[in-house]
């Protein structure tokens, strides 16, 4: 169906699954029985739909401004103008954004924090300016896309007040049932991983689109620095992404989280290392397209690890973090875990 191709339904599905697993496997289990969650099942679906609609609008407007480039790089994949009229696409873009913002308003009213709405408004504006300006500029376009991907998870942390008490806590929390990773740290690692891998993948996609971008006057990293230097930079980003990932895997093993620790090292670290070692092999459009797909598989493997986190925590009965309020000597109150 042309519309599904236009809005990149596979990417939207990944966004939904990422948020669903982060919510179901990390946020829900970390809540105490007496904690009243803002992100109930209904509210989570509202927030996720809002995210998906705004992302879909971003894909539409991106294709609108990329018609000439796509005619050079991937004419056989074009949907806009060939299958869907431009006017219809612009109307859909507007409707998706309005409805997505409306759903966010529903939640911020319940949470009583209208400042949260700035998150969706910022995403909407960033997606627009990415398509019109940032995409064709050196580095900034890649970073903007990486930020938007990271916000997929950060949105859940912001919209769930019960998580805010964990923000300044240590990575591992000792409970009556054992040692439990701090849920905000867990989501933070996934956020960092998503940010770095998206940044890397965007550079690789720029390598793939080198010819069309150059003809349209874009100043992407491969055009300004050349393919070889761009590969080296991407490999450097990969090393930076691996450091906290390896550290997390080792710490998990030391805390006897055997399955999650092993999965992190074998299913994420090892494929990442192999990917980095093979990135420089050839400089063809097909090679970079394959590298982009493989990196996407690694990102999906990262999402799957949330399920392993949930299963292992339940198997060891490690859930049960509670947030208590203690009174200090001066009569003020502070939150403790």
N, C-alpha and C positions, 0 to 999 in steps of 0.2 A: 504494500500500500504506500503510495507516494508520501502521504502525510507522515506516516511513521518513520519513513526514511529521512524526511526533512527535519524532524525533531530528534533524530538519533535515539530511537527507542531503546537500543541496547545500552547506551550510556545512561539513559534515564532509569533503566532497570537496575543498573549497578549503583546509582545514587540511592535508589529506594532500598536495595538490599543492604547497602552500607549503613544507612540510618536505622533500618529495621534491626539488624544484628547488634549494632551498638546500643540501641535502646533495650532490646530483649535480653541480650547476653551480659551487658555491663550495668546499665542504669537500673533496670528493674530489680535484679538480684541484690544490688548494693543498698537498696532502700529498706529501712527498718519497717517492721509490721505496722508500727504506729505512724509512719511517715505518710503524709498526704502528697502524692505526686501530682504535679501539674500535667505532666505528660502521661495521662491515662491512655488507654488504647485509642479512644476516640480523638483525643487531642494530638497524640502522636501522628495519627493518620492525617489530621488537618495540617500539621506542620510539615510533614513529608510531602503532601500534595502541593503545598505552597512552594516548597523548594523545587519540586519537579516542574511545576508550571513556569516558574521564573527561569529555570535552566532551559526548558523547551523554547521559551521566548528568545533566550540568548542564542540558541542554535539557529533559529529562524533569521534573526537580524544579522547574524554572522554570514549566513549564506547569501543574504541580500547584498551585502557589501563586498562579497567575494565572487560575484558572478563571473567577472572577467578573468580572475585568477583560476577559478575552477574550470573554465573553458579550456585552459592550457594544461593544467595539472591532471585533472580527472574529468574530462568531458562525458565519459560513459556513465559516471555516477551522479551527474547533475539532475536535480529534481525541480528546483525553482526555475520558473519561466518555461521549462520544457513540459513539466507535468502539472505544476501548480502555478497559477497566475501570481504575479508579484503583488498585485493589489490585495488578493485574498491572503497572502502570506503576511503582509503588513497588518491587516485586520486581526489575524490570529495572534500575531506578536503582541498587539495592544490588549486584546482580550485576555490572553494568558497572564500578562503582567498585572492587569487590574484585578483579576480573580485571585492570583497568587498573593497580592498585597492585602486583599480583603480577608483572606483566610488568616493571614498573619495578624491582622487587626483583631480578629475573633479571639486569638490566643493572648495577645498582649492585654486585652481588656480583662481576661480571666486572671492573668498574672499580676495585673495592676502596675506594670512597668512599660509604659509607652515608649521608653527609650529603646527597647528591644526591636522595635519596628525599624530602627535605623539600619539594622543588619540587612533586612530584605531590600530596603530602599538603596542601600549601598551596592548590593549585588546587582540590582536592576541597572543602576547607573554605570557600574563597572563593565557589565556585559555590553552595554551600548557603546561606551567609549573604547572598549577593547576592539569592537568591530570597526569603529570609525577611525581610531587613531593608534591605540597601543599595539594592535596586531602587526602593524607595519613598522614598528619602531624596534630599536636594538634592545634586547633583554626585557624591557618593560612588559611586552605582550605575554611572554612566557611566564613571568612572575605573577601577572594578574590572573592568568588561568590557574596557576598553582594555588594562589590564594583562594580563589573561588572553590576549588576542590577541597581545600582544607576546611573551609567554612561549612561544608556539608556536615562535618562532625562537630565543629565548634558551636554551630547552631543549637545542637542538642544540649550542650553544656550550659549555654546561656539561658535556654528556655526551660531548664529543669532546676529550680531553686535548691532542691535537696542536694545537688552536687556542689553547690558553692562552698559548703563547709569543708570540702576536701581539697580545695585549690592550693592551700599553703601547707598541706600535710606531706609527710614523707612518702617515698615511692611504695614502701611496703608497710602495712599496718598489722600489728599483732592483735589478734582477737582471741576469744575463749576457744575458738575452734581451730586456731592455727594462724598462719601468716597469709594475709590477703593483700594482693596488689591494690594500691590506691586507684579507685575507678577513674578519677580525673587524669592520673598519670597514664593509665592504660589508654584512655581516649587520646591523651596528648601524644603518645608515641605513634598511634595510628594517624593522627593529624599530621605530625612531622613526616612520617613515611609517605603519606598521600601527597603532601606538598612537594617533597623532593622528587618522587618518582614522576609526578605530573610535570614538574619543571623539566626533568630529563626527557620525558616523552615529547614535550612540546618542541624542544630543540631538535630531536630526531625527526619530528614531522616537518620542521622547517628545512632540514636537510633533504627530506623526500620531495618537498615542494620548491626546491632551490630554483628551478628554471622559471616557473610561473611567477614566483615572488620577485625574481630579478627583473623580469620584463615589465612588471607593474610598479617598479620603483620602491619596493619594500626594502627596509634596512634591517633584516633579520641577522642573527649571529652568524649563520653560515655564509651569508652574502658579505658581511663586513669583515669577518675574521678568516673566512675560508673553511672548508669542510674539516681539514685536519685539526686545526686549533679548536673548532667546535666539538670535535670528538674528544679531545683532551679535556676540555672544560666539562663535558658531560660525564666523563669518567671520574673527574674530581668530585663532582656533585654526588656520584654514586658512592665514592669512598666516604664522604661526609654522611650520607644516609646509612651506610653500613655500620658506622661506629656505635650509635645508640642501639641499633638493632642487635649487634653482637653482644653489647653490654647487657641488654635486656635478656637475651637468650641465656647467657652465662649466669646472671643473677637468678633467673627462674629455676635453672638446674640446681643452683646452690640452695635455694629455698624449697627444693624437692617438688617443683612443678615440672615433672619429668616430661610429660607429653607436650605441653606447650613450649617448654624450653627446647626440646628436640626438634619440634616442628619449626620453630623460629629459625634455628640454625640450618636445618636440612632443606626445608621447603621455601625459605625466603633468602637466607644469606648465601647459600651455595648457588642457587640459580642467578642471583644478582651478580655474584663474582664471575660466573661463566658468561653472563650477558655483557659485562664490562670488558672482558677479555676478547670477546668476538666482535665488538662494535666497530673496531678499526679495520676489519678484514678487507672489505671492499667499499667502494664509494659509488654504488649504483642506487637508483631509485628503489628497485626491488629489495635490495638489502636493507635499506632504512625502513621500508614499509614492513618487512618481516621483523626487524628489531623493535619497531613500535608495537606490533601485535604481541610479541613475546613479553615486553615490559608490561603490557596490559594484563597478561596472564599472571604475572608476578603480583600485580596489584590485587587481582581477584584472589590469589592465594593468601594475601594479607588479610582480606576480608574474611575468608574462611577460618582463619585462626581465631576469630571471635567465637566461633562455635566450639572450637577446642577449649578455649578459655572457659566457656560456660560449662561444658561437660566435665572438665577436670575439677573445677571448683565445686560442682555438685557432687562428684564422686568422692571428694575428700571432705565434703560438708564444710567448706571454708567460708561460705557466705554467712553473713550475720554481722556486718559492720554496723555499729550504732553510733548515732551522733547525740551526745548528751550536752546539757548546758550546766556548767558549774559556776558557782558563785565565788568570786575572788574576795580577798581580804577587804578591799575598799568598797565592797558592796556592788560593784559592777558585775556583768555577766559575760562569760566567754564560752565559746564552743569548743568541745574536746571530743576526741575519738578514743 
